[in-house]
Amino acid sequence: TVEIDISRYSRLALDPQEDGVWVVTLNRPEKRNALDLVTVEEMVDFFSTAPRAGVKAVVLAGAGDHFCAGLDLIEHHDADRSPADFMHVCLRWHEAFNKMEYGGVPVIAALQGAVVGGGLELASAAHVRVMDQSAYFALPEGQRGLFTGGGATIRVADLIGKARMIDMILMGRVYQGQEAVDLGLAQYIVEGSSLDKAMELARRAAQNLPLTNFAICSAISHVQNMSALDAAYAESVVAGIVNTQPEARARLAAFADKSAARVRPNS
Ligand code: 1HE
């Protein structure tokens, strides 16, 4: 395993808990947690390292009233980038978000306020999204003379379908509340704090065996990119490794001797 040096991070506040859950907070609330170059590099760094550092689950949060306002438009404006420059900016976003989605460590996003533009792209790279009553989702790029560059054409379209994504960016349509859950933008909506609920879910996920979580939070995404034939093959190989891991024997024994909890309907 490798160590994560918390003091090296400035845009992200890293807070490791005793149970292996790490709270990773976008920490520029005065800029509504807009994603500048430094933030994205810190995300590449953290999410590249976390799978080898014993991180069992991540809660991804935003400080203040808004989760994330997307691309730092002021930095982008001031830099007056060339097409090649901005292509490379986008490639770093993809590097960061792919490390999240394919890294094998469960990432639970705790959402409030604006989850817009690149903020929605970031949230959609998490494995589970929890929203509170203040959270709202939009792709303002269309109105700003821009286009998505952080994976929305892939992940937001996956979550809600192509037609709804096109409508969101074309019209500046905003989704919020239960409707956002019904469409698949988030999986949970809470009356209270999305951070509390995300912590609860992360702790639950952290109870699973790490190799099982690796398969869930890496293989499923990879398999989605494959043909059905290759997907079945890859699934078999992953199951071969995960389902025979020595660490699973105690759990199987507990089922066999009837000490393990049974699956029951919600009461
Ligand atoms: C920012 C940004 C930002 C706020 N870049 N600085 N994203 C957007 O188009 C969203 C743009 N932001 C907003 O619509 C609003 O700021 C919010 C709804 C997020 C928040 O509203 P509010 O009233 O709480 O804050 P504010 O007064 O608008 O902003 C407070 C400060 O944050 C202000 O800075 P200040 O120095 O004047 O105090 C804002 O400039 C700053 N701020 N949002 C930079 N986005 C890889 S392609 C990805 C494509 C995209 O993501 S496009 C961006 C889409």
Residues whose N, C-alpha, C, O or C-beta is under 5 A from the ligand:
A	BS01	1HE	E30 K31 R32 A34 A69 G70 L71 D72 L73 I74 A114 V116 G117 G118 P140 E141 F147 T148 G149 G150
